[in-house]
Amino acid sequence: MFHNFSSHKKTSSSPSASASAPARLNKSCSECTRRKVKCDGGHPCSSCTYYKVSHLCSYRQRNKRNAVSRSTLEEVSEQLRSRSKILEQLFPDTAVDELIGKSRDELLGILRITSVSKAAADELDGRSVEDPEVADDSAQLSENGEPTADREWDESSHQPLVLQAGDDINAINLATDHHRRSYLGVTSISAILRTIFRLCPPAKHRVTEQAKRWSENPMQPQPTPFLGGDLGAHLLKEQRCIDFYFEHVHPIVPMLDEEDFRASYSLGHRKEPGWLGLLNMVITIGSIASGSDTLHEQYYEQARTFVDLDSFGAGNLESLQALCLLGGLYLHYKNAPNMAYSVLGAAHRVAIALGLHRESRRRCTNAAEAQGDLTPTKVNRLETKRRTWWSLFCLDTWASMTLGRPICGRWEATTMDTLLPSHRTEDDHMAMSLCASVHFCLICNRIQSRFAQFNRLTISEAVAFDQELQSWWASLPMVLRSPTNSPSRLTIAREFMRNRYLNIRLILMRSLILYLAHSRIQMAQLSIEELQIIDSCRTVASEAIDSIALYWTPNRVHVWNSAWYLFQACMVPLLSIVIESSRSDPTSKSLTSARASLVKALETFSEMKPWMRASDRGPDIVAAIYDAITGEAEGAGRTPSQDGDSNFFGWYDEQLTFGTELDWGSFLMDDDLHGTLFTTQIQ
């Protein structure tokens, strides 16, 4: 009944079977495996032949097993352990999984942080604080040899005037050595001053002597008239200050609705703390523009009674605008930049809490349609909110150009969508000016964010930023670039814009020069792009000095701004002269040009003097350094300082001191290329 396979089965004892037997008889073909019957291993097998399915008789090919030898396994394991040990040494506090996907620059940034932490740990183990390999600004020695404390500052109004005038961010902290500095990066004035002092020790000593005179002869507070008395005279003062504010300050940050503000002031019935705080801040800054030396202090004291911690508990647009004027303008005028930085940070949080960072989705975003859908009052209110938001953004960006600090989400396109100010009329110069400033600050926002990162700015990045800035400047309407046919109200705002434009370009290139010095590259090794950066830096500095000398106006607000940017621009020709002092030819074209620029700047400072603050030390610093490097100290300036007090004034650049001091000798004092740095001309 069933087929008997025994008659077909071949045995291993049979000669014919032994000759034709497959290599492995214990494997069945696929068909026999499916049928679950025995298979003799033939090709085809007898079972498939019997069932007439010979075409289905096939054998599965076995994959060869690759067995790893014990010696190979041990070798690979040892290599893995070695690489893991190296990673642990390089990144002791970072898991390997966190390193996956990071770029080379990001990994180098982690290494820099690790090296700084290790240096601090070594110092705790007993290494000298004077060791340049581990020097940190939080553990330097002061002028009198006492160890300094942690970073801190005291910019309160209770401090003596001589201390109020000594803030580190504006690099005028020369009158005292016990003012603890905040973070200053490669973009700061302190970085280039530290370089000049290292190259020319007599310049440092000359400024030190001047600083001692400032501290020995502190500024005496001037008597201030009492605000009380005749009410009519008091109101006239206020009206004058308000007029000066809207004429000279409002075009710079046009956040207020002038018509609405004047109407509220004339009625005189508003008593809300937010409004009173804003009113007093407007009068405070307006009194500065009016030329008064002391009136602003009295109105500021009144403003402080309304702009205090309680103002954060009752957020409204007026109190926010008061904070913007306080942190964005007045505290800088008072030489309290760290306090100003903190106030603007709080103002930014208030603005977000008020929802100014977003447009309502239910409103039409087109200005023309919005005017048809909303009442004029609501349109003006919406426009005031937009201008307040962007004015705050600009104030914070302008104040942070040289701080080297993170931008802290000042503008994030993924979470913020506030529209730009709209032009209420065809000749709305206030909106035109603010929009131009916003576009400029959006570029500067990215530049500041890049400078705040641990990895250094590259030349290609700097060139790209510079080209973007130049394109922005070229795209401005002529009314914002040229004084010809420009409204009088735009004068200060226009010159502020020009000064900031030249200054940020100067910062980009000046920082790269300091980076080049830190890298210990010889002059002969500099690329064409690097030489172009050096030449462009000198050209922009000269242009900045010329424009300020030509366009400054006798107004306290304008002079305050122009003098600061003139001080910034003077640093480049000063550094140029220090380097050129090693040349055998003292009449070189570049040296002559640098001296001419400084003479022009000092003359401009002298002309500005009647409108400058008593605390302004920028002109004195420039004059002291210029005298030192062009007078009897010129010969001594050829030898860089090798003493251990390069942080004598507490100036420190963390991005330039990862493990080594600046080696200006190898970069700037090449025996065969003396003075080439600032004399190379790119055709």
C-alpha positions as CSV (number, residue, x, y, z in Angstrom):
1,M,0.0,0.0,0.0
2,F,2.8,2.4,0.9
3,H,5.9,2.7,-1.1
4,N,8.8,0.9,0.6
5,F,11.9,3.1,0.5
6,S,14.1,0.3,1.9
7,S,14.6,-1.2,-1.6
8,H,16.1,2.1,-2.8
9,K,18.3,2.9,0.2
10,K,22.0,2.8,-0.4
11,T,24.3,1.7,2.3
12,S,27.8,3.0,2.9
13,S,29.2,-0.6,2.5
14,S,28.3,-0.7,-1.1
15,P,31.1,0.5,-3.5
16,S,28.8,2.2,-5.9
17,A,27.0,3.9,-3.0
18,S,30.2,5.1,-1.6
19,A,31.3,6.6,-4.9
20,S,28.1,8.5,-5.6
21,A,27.2,9.5,-2.0
22,P,26.8,13.2,-1.4
23,A,29.2,15.0,0.9
24,R,26.7,15.2,3.7
25,L,24.0,12.5,3.8
26,N,22.3,13.7,6.9
27,K,20.8,16.7,5.1
28,S,17.5,16.5,3.4
29,C,16.3,18.4,0.3
30,S,13.7,21.0,0.7
31,E,10.9,18.9,-0.7
32,C,11.6,15.9,1.6
33,T,11.8,18.3,4.5
34,R,8.4,19.7,3.6
35,R,6.9,16.2,3.3
36,K,8.7,15.0,6.4
37,V,10.1,11.9,4.8
38,K,13.5,10.4,4.6
39,C,15.9,11.7,1.9
40,D,18.8,9.7,0.5
41,G,20.7,12.9,-0.5
42,G,20.7,12.2,-4.2
43,H,20.4,14.7,-7.0
44,P,17.5,14.3,-7.4
45,C,16.8,12.0,-4.4
46,S,14.9,8.8,-4.8
47,S,11.9,10.2,-2.9
48,C,11.5,13.2,-5.3
49,T,12.0,10.8,-8.3
50,Y,9.3,8.5,-7.0
51,Y,6.9,11.3,-6.5
52,K,7.8,12.8,-9.9
53,V,8.9,16.1,-8.4
54,S,12.5,15.9,-9.4
55,H,12.4,19.6,-10.5
56,L,11.7,20.6,-6.9
57,C,14.6,18.7,-5.4
58,S,17.0,21.3,-4.2
59,Y,19.3,21.7,-1.2
60,R,19.8,24.8,0.9
61,Q,23.3,26.1,1.0
62,R,24.7,26.5,4.5
63,N,26.4,29.8,5.3
64,K,29.9,29.4,6.5
65,R,30.3,30.3,10.2
66,N,33.1,32.8,10.8
67,A,34.5,31.9,14.1
68,V,36.6,34.7,15.8
69,S,39.7,33.5,17.4
70,R,40.5,34.3,21.1
71,S,43.6,36.3,20.1
72,T,41.7,38.5,17.7
73,L,39.0,39.2,20.3
74,E,41.6,40.2,22.9
75,E,43.4,42.5,20.4
76,V,40.2,44.3,19.5
77,S,39.2,44.6,23.2
78,E,42.6,46.1,24.0
79,Q,42.2,48.7,21.2
80,L,38.7,49.6,22.5
81,R,40.0,50.0,26.1
82,S,42.9,52.2,24.9
83,R,40.5,54.5,23.0
84,S,38.1,54.7,25.9
85,K,40.9,55.7,28.2
86,I,42.0,58.5,25.9
87,L,38.4,59.8,25.6
88,E,38.1,59.7,29.4
89,Q,41.3,61.7,29.8
90,L,40.2,64.3,27.2
91,F,36.6,64.5,28.4
92,P,36.6,63.4,32.0
93,D,33.2,64.9,32.9
94,T,31.4,64.1,29.7
95,A,29.8,60.9,28.7
96,V,30.8,59.4,25.3
97,D,27.2,59.4,24.2
98,E,27.1,63.2,24.6
99,L,30.1,63.5,22.2
100,I,28.4,61.7,19.4
101,G,27.4,64.0,16.5
102,K,29.4,67.0,17.7
103,S,31.6,68.9,15.3
104,R,35.3,69.4,15.6
105,D,34.8,73.0,16.9
106,E,32.3,71.9,19.5
107,L,34.7,69.2,20.8
108,L,37.5,71.7,21.0
109,G,35.2,74.0,22.9
110,I,34.5,71.3,25.5
111,L,38.3,70.7,25.7
112,R,38.8,74.4,26.5
113,I,36.3,74.3,29.3
114,T,37.9,71.2,30.7
115,S,41.4,72.8,30.6
116,V,40.1,75.8,32.5
117,S,38.5,73.6,35.1
118,K,41.7,71.6,35.4
119,A,43.7,74.7,35.9
120,A,41.5,75.8,38.7
121,A,41.8,72.4,40.3
122,D,45.6,72.5,40.0
123,E,45.6,75.9,41.6
124,L,43.6,74.6,44.6
125,D,46.3,71.9,44.8
126,G,48.9,74.5,45.5
127,R,50.1,75.9,42.2
128,S,51.0,79.6,42.1
129,V,48.3,82.1,41.0
130,E,51.0,83.9,39.1
131,D,51.6,80.9,36.9
132,P,50.5,82.1,33.4
133,E,49.5,78.6,32.5
134,V,46.6,78.6,35.0
135,A,46.1,82.3,35.6
136,D,42.4,83.2,36.2
137,D,41.0,86.6,36.7
138,S,39.1,85.5,39.8
139,A,42.4,84.9,41.6
140,Q,44.7,87.7,40.5
141,L,46.6,90.1,42.8
142,S,45.6,93.7,43.2
143,E,47.9,96.7,43.0
144,N,48.7,96.5,46.7
145,G,49.4,92.8,46.5
146,E,46.2,91.6,48.1
147,P,44.3,88.7,46.5
148,T,41.2,89.8,44.7
149,A,37.7,88.5,45.5
150,D,35.2,86.9,43.2
151,R,33.6,88.8,40.4
152,E,31.3,91.5,41.8
153,W,30.5,95.1,41.3
154,D,28.9,98.0,43.2
155,E,27.3,100.5,40.9
156,S,24.8,101.8,43.5
157,S,24.2,105.5,43.9
158,H,25.6,105.3,47.4
159,Q,29.1,104.9,46.1
160,P,31.5,107.9,45.9
161,L,31.6,109.6,42.6
162,V,35.1,108.5,41.9
163,L,34.0,104.8,42.1
164,Q,30.9,105.4,40.1
165,A,33.1,106.7,37.3
166,G,35.2,103.5,37.3
167,D,33.3,100.8,35.5
168,D,35.1,97.9,33.8
169,I,32.9,97.5,30.8
170,N,33.7,101.0,29.5
171,A,37.4,100.4,30.4
172,I,37.7,103.4,32.6
173,N,38.3,101.5,35.8
174,L,41.7,103.0,36.2
175,A,41.2,105.1,39.3
176,T,40.8,102.2,41.6
177,D,42.1,98.6,41.7
178,H,39.4,97.2,44.0
179,H,36.5,97.3,41.5
180,R,35.7,93.7,40.7
181,R,35.1,93.3,37.0
182,S,32.5,91.3,35.2
183,Y,33.1,89.1,32.2
184,L,34.9,90.8,29.3
185,G,35.6,89.0,26.1
186,V,37.9,89.5,23.1
187,T,35.5,92.2,21.7
188,S,36.1,94.4,24.7
189,I,38.3,97.5,25.0
190,S,40.1,95.8,27.9
191,A,41.4,93.1,25.6
192,I,43.2,95.6,23.3
193,L,44.3,97.8,26.2
194,R,45.9,94.7,27.8
195,T,47.7,94.1,24.6
196,I,49.0,97.6,24.3
197,F,50.2,97.6,27.9
198,R,52.0,94.3,27.4
199,L,53.8,95.6,24.3
200,C,54.6,98.9,25.8
201,P,54.9,98.8,29.6
202,P,55.6,102.6,29.8
203,A,52.1,103.2,28.5
204,K,50.7,101.2,31.4
205,H,52.8,103.1,33.9
206,R,51.8,106.5,32.4
207,V,48.1,105.6,32.7
208,T,48.7,104.4,36.2
209,E,50.1,107.7,37.2
210,Q,47.1,109.5,35.7
211,A,44.7,107.2,37.4
212,K,46.3,107.9,40.8
213,R,45.7,111.6,40.2
214,W,42.1,110.9,39.5
215,S,41.7,109.0,42.8
216,E,43.7,111.7,44.7
217,N,41.4,114.4,43.3
218,P,38.0,112.9,43.3
219,M,35.1,114.7,41.6
220,Q,33.3,116.8,44.1
221,P,29.5,116.7,43.9
222,Q,28.0,119.9,42.7
223,P,25.2,121.6,44.6
224,T,21.8,120.9,43.1
225,P,18.9,123.2,43.3
226,F,15.8,121.9,45.0
227,L,12.9,121.0,42.7
228,G,10.4,122.6,44.9
229,G,9.6,126.3,45.0
230,D,7.7,128.1,42.4
231,L,5.3,125.7,40.6
232,G,5.4,127.7,37.4
233,A,9.2,127.5,37.1
234,H,9.1,123.8,37.9
235,L,6.6,123.1,35.1
236,L,8.6,125.2,32.7
237,K,11.7,123.0,33.5
238,E,9.7,119.8,32.9
239,Q,8.3,121.1,29.6
240,R,11.7,122.1,28.5
241,C,13.1,118.6,29.3
242,I,10.2,116.9,27.5
243,D,10.8,119.0,24.4
244,F,14.5,118.1,24.4
245,Y,13.7,114.5,24.9
246,F,11.4,114.3,21.8
247,E,13.8,116.4,19.8
248,H,17.0,114.6,20.5
249,V,16.3,111.2,22.2
250,H,13.0,110.0,20.8
251,P,14.3,109.5,17.2
252,I,16.8,107.1,18.5
253,V,14.3,104.8,20.2
254,P,10.8,106.0,19.1
255,M,8.8,103.8,21.5
256,L,6.5,106.5,22.8
257,D,3.4,107.9,21.1
258,E,4.4,111.6,21.3
259,E,0.9,113.0,20.8
260,D,-0.6,110.7,23.4
261,F,2.2,111.4,25.9
262,R,2.0,115.2,25.6
263,A,-1.8,115.0,25.9
264,S,-1.6,112.9,29.1
265,Y,1.0,115.3,30.5
266,S,-1.0,118.4,29.7
267,L,-4.1,117.0,31.4
268,G,-2.1,116.2,34.5
269,H,-4.6,113.9,36.1
270,R,-2.8,110.6,35.6
271,K,-1.4,109.2,38.9
272,E,-0.6,105.6,38.1
273,P,2.9,104.5,39.2
274,G,3.7,103.3,35.7
275,W,2.9,106.6,34.1
276,L,4.7,108.6,36.7
277,G,7.7,106.5,36.4
278,L,7.8,106.9,32.6
279,L,7.2,110.7,32.9
280,N,10.1,111.1,35.3
281,M,12.4,109.0,33.2
282,V,11.5,111.1,30.1
283,I,12.3,114.3,32.0
284,T,15.5,112.8,33.4
285,I,16.9,111.9,30.0
286,G,15.5,115.1,28.5
287,S,17.3,117.1,31.2
288,I,20.6,115.5,30.0
289,A,19.8,116.5,26.4
290,S,19.1,120.0,27.6
291,G,22.6,120.4,28.8
292,S,22.0,120.4,32.6
293,D,24.7,118.8,34.7
294,T,22.6,118.0,37.8
295,L,18.9,118.2,37.0
296,H,18.8,114.6,35.9
297,E,19.8,113.4,39.3
298,Q,16.9,115.0,41.0
299,Y,14.3,113.6,38.5
300,Y,16.0,110.2,38.7
301,E,15.4,110.2,42.4
302,Q,11.8,110.8,41.8
303,A,11.6,108.2,39.1
304,R,13.1,105.6,41.5
305,T,10.1,105.9,43.8
306,F,7.9,104.5,40.9
307,V,10.4,102.3,39.0
308,D,11.2,99.8,41.7
309,L,10.6,96.1,42.6
310,D,6.9,96.8,43.0
311,S,6.8,97.9,39.3
312,F,7.4,94.3,38.3
313,G,4.4,93.2,40.2
314,A,2.1,95.4,38.1
315,G,3.3,95.1,34.5
316,N,2.0,97.6,32.0
317,L,3.3,99.3,28.9
318,E,4.3,102.6,30.6
319,S,6.4,100.9,33.3
320,L,8.1,98.7,30.7
321,Q,9.0,101.9,28.7
322,A,10.4,103.4,31.9
323,L,12.6,100.3,32.4
324,C,13.8,100.6,28.8
325,L,14.9,104.2,29.3
326,L,16.4,103.4,32.6
327,G,18.4,100.3,31.6
328,G,19.0,101.2,28.0
329,L,20.1,104.9,28.4
330,Y,20.3,106.5,31.8
331,L,22.3,103.9,33.7
332,H,24.9,103.8,31.0
333,Y,25.1,107.6,31.3
334,K,25.6,107.0,35.0
335,N,28.5,104.6,34.3
336,A,26.5,101.6,35.7
337,P,26.6,99.2,32.8
338,N,26.2,96.0,34.8
339,M,23.1,97.4,36.5
340,A,21.8,98.5,33.1
341,Y,22.4,95.0,31.7
342,S,20.4,93.5,34.6
343,V,17.5,96.0,34.2
344,L,17.2,95.4,30.5
345,G,17.1,91.7,31.1
346,A,14.2,92.2,33.5
347,A,12.5,94.5,31.0
348,H,12.8,91.8,28.4
349,R,11.0,89.4,30.7
350,V,8.3,92.0,31.3
351,A,7.8,92.5,27.6
352,I,7.4,88.8,27.0
353,A,4.9,88.6,30.0
354,L,2.9,91.4,28.3
355,G,2.9,89.4,25.1
356,L,4.8,91.9,23.0
357,H,6.9,89.2,21.4
358,R,3.9,87.8,19.5
359,E,1.2,89.2,17.2
360,S,-2.4,88.3,17.8
361,R,-3.6,85.7,15.3
362,R,-7.0,87.2,15.2
363,R,-5.8,90.6,14.0
364,C,-4.9,91.3,10.4
365,T,-1.2,91.7,9.9
366,N,-1.4,94.0,7.0
367,A,-1.2,97.6,8.2
368,A,-3.5,99.0,5.6
369,E,-6.2,96.4,6.3
370,A,-5.7,96.7,10.1
371,Q,-6.5,100.4,9.9
372,G,-9.8,99.6,8.3
373,D,-10.7,96.8,10.8
374,L,-9.5,98.6,14.0
375,T,-10.2,101.9,15.5
376,P,-7.4,104.6,15.3
377,T,-6.9,104.3,19.0
378,K,-6.3,100.5,18.8
379,V,-4.1,100.9,15.8
380,N,-1.9,103.4,17.6
381,R,-1.8,101.2,20.7
382,L,-0.8,98.2,18.6
383,E,1.9,100.2,16.8
384,T,3.2,101.5,20.2
385,K,3.6,97.9,21.4
386,R,5.6,97.0,18.3
387,R,7.9,100.0,18.6
388,T,8.4,99.4,22.3
389,W,9.4,95.7,21.7
390,W,11.8,96.6,18.9
391,S,13.2,99.6,20.8
392,L,14.0,97.3,23.8
393,F,15.6,94.8,21.3
394,C,17.8,97.5,19.9
395,L,18.7,99.0,23.2
396,D,19.8,95.6,24.5
397,T,21.8,94.8,21.4
398,W,23.6,98.2,21.3
399,A,24.6,97.9,25.0
400,S,25.9,94.4,24.5
401,M,28.2,94.9,21.6
402,T,31.4,94.6,23.6
403,L,30.3,92.4,26.5
404,G,30.9,88.9,25.0
405,R,27.9,87.6,26.8
406,P,25.2,85.2,25.6
407,I,22.2,86.9,24.0
408,C,19.8,84.9,26.2
409,G,17.1,84.5,23.5
410,R,16.8,88.2,22.8
411,W,15.3,87.3,19.4
412,E,14.2,83.9,18.3
413,A,12.4,83.6,15.0
414,T,10.8,80.3,16.1
415,T,9.1,81.8,19.1
416,M,8.7,85.5,18.3
417,D,6.9,87.1,15.4
418,T,6.4,90.7,16.2
419,L,6.0,92.8,13.1
420,L,8.3,95.6,12.3
421,P,7.0,99.2,12.9
422,S,4.8,100.4,10.2
423,H,5.0,103.8,8.5
424,R,2.0,105.9,9.6
425,T,2.8,108.5,7.0
426,E,5.0,108.6,3.9
427,D,7.6,110.7,5.7
428,D,7.5,108.8,9.0
429,H,11.2,109.2,9.7
430,M,10.8,107.7,13.2
431,A,9.5,104.4,11.8
432,M,12.2,104.5,9.0
433,S,14.9,105.0,11.6
434,L,13.7,102.3,13.9
435,C,13.2,99.7,11.1
436,A,16.8,100.4,9.9
437,S,18.1,99.9,13.5
438,V,16.2,96.7,13.8
439,H,17.7,95.2,10.7
440,F,21.1,96.3,11.9
441,C,20.6,94.8,15.3
442,L,19.4,91.5,13.9
443,I,22.8,91.2,12.3
444,C,24.5,92.3,15.4
445,N,22.5,89.8,17.4
446,R,23.9,86.9,15.4
447,I,27.4,88.4,15.7
448,Q,27.2,88.7,19.5
449,S,25.8,85.2,19.7
450,R,28.8,84.0,17.7
451,F,31.3,85.9,19.8
452,A,29.8,84.4,23.0
453,Q,30.6,80.9,21.9
454,F,33.7,79.1,23.1
455,N,35.2,78.4,19.7
456,R,36.8,81.3,18.0
457,L,35.3,83.4,15.1
458,T,36.9,82.4,11.8
459,I,38.1,84.8,9.1
460,S,35.5,83.5,6.7
461,E,32.7,84.2,9.2
462,A,34.0,87.7,10.0
463,V,34.2,88.5,6.3
464,A,30.7,87.2,5.7
465,F,29.4,89.3,8.6
466,D,31.3,92.4,7.4
467,Q,29.8,92.0,3.9
468,E,26.3,91.7,5.4
469,L,26.9,94.9,7.4
470,Q,28.1,96.8,4.3
471,S,25.1,95.6,2.3
472,W,22.8,96.8,5.1
473,W,24.5,100.2,5.1
474,A,24.3,100.5,1.3
475,S,20.5,99.7,1.4
476,L,19.7,102.5,3.7
477,P,17.8,105.5,2.3
478,M,20.0,108.6,1.8
479,V,18.1,110.4,4.5
480,L,19.7,108.0,7.0
481,R,23.2,108.1,5.6
482,S,23.8,111.7,4.5
483,P,23.1,115.0,6.4
484,T,22.0,116.6,3.1
485,N,18.3,117.3,3.2
486,S,18.0,115.2,6.4
487,P,15.4,116.4,9.0
488,S,17.0,118.0,12.1
489,R,15.3,115.4,14.3
490,L,17.2,112.6,12.6
491,T,20.6,114.2,13.2
492,I,21.5,112.3,16.4
493,A,19.8,109.1,15.4
494,R,21.6,109.1,12.0
495,E,25.0,109.7,13.6
496,F,24.3,107.1,16.3
497,M,23.6,104.6,13.4
498,R,26.8,105.5,11.6
499,N,28.9,105.2,14.7
500,R,27.5,101.8,15.6
501,Y,27.9,100.5,12.1
502,L,31.6,101.4,12.0
503,N,32.1,100.2,15.5
504,I,30.8,96.7,15.0
505,R,32.9,96.3,11.8
506,L,35.9,97.5,13.9
507,I,35.1,94.9,16.6
508,L,35.0,92.1,14.1
509,M,38.4,92.8,12.6
510,R,40.1,94.0,15.8
511,S,39.1,90.7,17.5
512,L,40.6,88.7,14.6
513,I,43.9,90.6,15.0
514,L,44.1,89.6,18.7
515,Y,43.3,86.0,17.7
516,L,46.1,86.0,15.2
517,A,48.5,87.2,17.8
518,H,47.3,84.4,20.2
519,S,47.9,81.8,17.5
520,R,51.7,82.6,17.4
521,I,51.7,82.8,13.6
522,Q,54.7,84.5,12.1
523,M,54.0,87.4,9.8
524,A,55.4,85.5,6.8
525,Q,52.8,82.9,7.4
526,L,49.8,85.2,7.2
527,S,47.4,84.6,4.3
528,I,46.1,87.3,2.0
529,E,42.8,87.2,3.8
530,E,44.5,87.8,7.2
531,L,46.5,90.7,5.8
532,Q,43.3,92.2,4.3
533,I,41.6,92.0,7.7
534,I,44.5,93.9,9.3
535,D,44.5,96.6,6.6
536,S,40.7,96.9,6.7
537,C,40.7,97.3,10.5
538,R,43.0,100.3,10.2
539,T,40.9,101.8,7.4
540,V,37.6,101.5,9.3
541,A,39.2,103.0,12.4
542,S,40.4,106.0,10.4
543,E,37.0,106.4,8.8
544,A,35.3,106.2,12.2
545,I,37.5,109.0,13.6
546,D,37.0,111.2,10.5
547,S,33.2,110.8,10.6
548,I,32.9,111.6,14.3
549,A,35.2,114.6,14.0
550,L,33.1,115.8,11.0
551,Y,29.6,115.2,12.2
552,W,29.4,115.5,16.0
553,T,27.1,118.2,17.3
554,P,27.3,120.2,20.5
555,N,24.7,118.3,22.4
556,R,25.3,116.3,25.6
557,V,23.6,113.1,24.4
558,H,25.3,113.2,21.0
559,V,28.7,113.9,22.5
560,W,28.3,111.1,25.1
561,N,27.7,108.6,22.4
562,S,30.3,110.0,19.9
563,A,33.1,110.2,22.6
564,W,32.6,106.6,23.5
565,Y,32.9,105.4,19.9
566,L,35.8,107.7,19.2
567,F,37.6,106.2,22.2
568,Q,36.9,102.7,20.7
569,A,38.3,103.8,17.3
570,C,41.5,105.2,18.8
571,M,42.5,101.8,20.1
572,V,43.5,100.6,16.6
573,P,46.0,103.5,15.7
574,L,47.4,103.3,19.2
575,L,48.1,99.6,18.7
576,S,49.5,100.4,15.3
577,I,52.0,102.9,16.7
578,V,53.1,100.5,19.4
579,I,53.9,97.9,16.7
580,E,55.5,100.5,14.4
581,S,57.8,101.7,17.2
582,S,60.0,98.7,16.3
583,R,60.6,100.0,12.8
584,S,63.8,101.7,11.7
585,D,61.8,104.2,9.6
586,P,59.8,106.5,11.9
587,T,58.3,108.3,8.9
588,S,56.5,105.4,7.4
589,K,53.2,106.1,5.8
590,S,51.1,104.0,8.1
591,L,52.8,105.4,11.2
592,T,52.2,108.9,10.0
593,S,48.6,108.1,9.2
594,A,48.0,106.6,12.7
595,R,49.5,109.6,14.4
596,A,47.4,112.0,12.3
597,S,44.2,110.1,13.2
598,L,45.1,110.3,16.9
599,V,45.9,114.0,16.8
600,K,42.5,114.5,15.1
601,A,40.8,112.4,17.7
602,L,42.4,114.3,20.6
603,E,41.5,117.6,19.0
604,T,37.9,116.4,18.7
605,F,37.9,115.3,22.3
606,S,39.1,118.8,23.3
607,E,36.3,120.4,21.3
608,M,33.7,118.1,22.9
609,K,34.9,118.8,26.5
610,P,32.2,121.3,27.4
611,W,29.5,118.8,26.6
612,M,31.2,115.7,28.2
613,R,30.5,114.3,31.6
614,A,32.9,115.0,34.4
615,S,33.5,111.2,34.7
616,D,34.6,110.7,31.1
617,R,38.1,109.4,31.2
618,G,38.4,108.2,27.7
619,P,40.2,111.2,26.3
620,D,42.7,111.1,29.3
621,I,43.4,107.4,28.7
622,V,44.0,108.0,25.0
623,A,46.2,111.1,25.6
624,A,48.3,109.2,28.3
625,I,48.9,106.2,26.1
626,Y,49.7,108.4,23.1
627,D,52.2,110.5,25.1
628,A,53.9,107.3,26.3
629,I,54.3,105.6,23.0
630,T,55.2,108.7,21.0
631,G,57.4,110.5,23.5
632,E,60.4,109.4,25.6
633,A,59.0,106.0,26.1
634,E,59.0,105.1,22.4
635,G,62.3,103.2,22.6
636,A,61.2,101.3,25.7
637,G,58.0,100.2,23.9
638,R,60.0,97.9,21.7
639,T,60.3,95.3,24.4
640,P,57.1,93.6,25.5
641,S,56.5,93.4,29.2
642,Q,57.5,90.1,30.7
643,D,56.3,90.9,34.2
644,G,53.4,88.9,35.7
645,D,50.9,91.7,36.1
646,S,49.3,91.8,32.7
647,N,46.0,91.8,34.6
648,F,47.1,94.8,36.7
649,F,43.8,96.6,36.2
650,G,41.7,93.5,36.4
651,W,41.3,93.3,32.7
652,Y,41.1,89.8,31.5
653,D,40.0,88.0,28.3
654,E,39.0,84.4,29.0
655,Q,38.9,83.5,25.3
656,L,42.6,84.5,24.9
657,T,44.1,82.8,27.9
658,F,43.4,79.1,27.5
659,G,46.7,77.8,28.8
660,T,49.1,80.5,27.6
661,E,49.8,84.2,27.5
662,L,49.9,86.2,24.3
663,D,53.2,85.8,22.5
664,W,53.3,89.1,20.7
665,G,57.1,88.8,20.2
666,S,56.8,85.9,17.7
667,F,53.8,87.5,15.9
668,L,54.7,91.2,15.8
669,M,58.4,91.5,16.4
670,D,59.8,89.3,13.7
671,D,63.4,90.5,13.0
672,D,62.9,90.5,9.3
673,L,59.4,91.9,9.2
674,H,59.4,94.6,11.8
675,G,56.3,96.8,11.5
676,T,54.8,94.9,8.6
677,L,51.5,94.2,10.4
678,F,49.9,97.6,9.8
679,T,51.9,98.7,6.8
680,T,50.9,95.9,4.3
681,Q,48.7,97.4,1.6
682,I,46.4,95.1,-0.4
683,Q,46.2,96.2,-3.9
